[in-house]
Amino acid sequence: MLCVQTIAALDLPELAPYRTLRRPAEHAAQGIFVAEGDKVVRRLLESDFDVLSVLLPEHRLAEFEPLLQARREPEIPVFAVTKKSVLEELVGFEMFQGVLAVGRIPVVATLETVLAKPAGPRLFAAVDGVTSAENIGLLVRNCAAFGAQALIVGESSASPFLRRAVRNSMGAIFKLAIVELKAESGKPSTTLAGTLGDLRALGVRCFAAHPHTERKVLGQADFTGDCCIVFGSEGNGLSPEVLAACDEAVAVPMANGVDSLNVGAAAAVFLYEAGRQRQTV
């Protein structure tokens, strides 16, 4: 059942999440995220995630009715905007033709729940110190594209549920298990270095994607068993603690004069090679 309300402005209390797009800390505190754009909102509506509301241009309501009617919730508030300029002002650029929706951040997976799922061989990715939401979104998308079963987000990295991360993932965030670590005093397993130690103790080999190594290049690494590939930021790479927690460092061979790749590009190269060795891509 649809609950459609036609509006000409964004002053309703229920629209607060849309008015605060640039205040992600408030969204995180409320356990919500904003999905932006046609494909991302469609994939959210097709997912098992809870959808709290949808905001779209009035003339596009008919396109989304089938997806909205098929949702399991008895009623999702849908706000149909009569003036396109209202949405353009909201997102910050002209000719915005898409839609937005608010979803609820699910209960974050734990290492235990991810490992409990039947899979073999396992392929995980992990990220250390990546603060760009756009790059986190690309990592999520690459993980989904190349068959990784989970992304472990270190305590020093941006949340994959930031609006720009969700947008750059193109909705892959709704299909991928996310283990988002929050450092807690006295609990080493809540840090990425501690989590990698736990994985190694369980027989999961941890590879550091590290450009400044002469020990091994990508084609020499064996990704056919249970493994986790760890990526760092383009500027600082992996922290010494995380690098030390890995079994070995592996580099992508590159032409002289080029010393690193964007983390999204590096992840695509590594995960493709893992899939190639496993004959899954």
Secondary structure, DSSP 8 states (H G I E B T S, - for coil): -EEEEEESSS-SGGGHHHHTTT-HHHHHHHTEEEEESHHHHHHHHHSSS-EEEEEEEGGGHHHHHHHHHTSSSS-EEEEEES-HHHHHHHHTSTT----EEEEE------HHHHHHS--SS-EEEEEES---HHHHHHHHHHHHHTT-SEEEE-TTS--TTSHHHHHHTTTGGGTSEEEE---BTTBGGGSHHHHHHHHHHTT-EEEEE-SS-SS-BGGGS--SSSEEEEEEBTTTBS-HHHHHHSSEEEB----TT-----HHHHHHHHHHHHHHHHT--
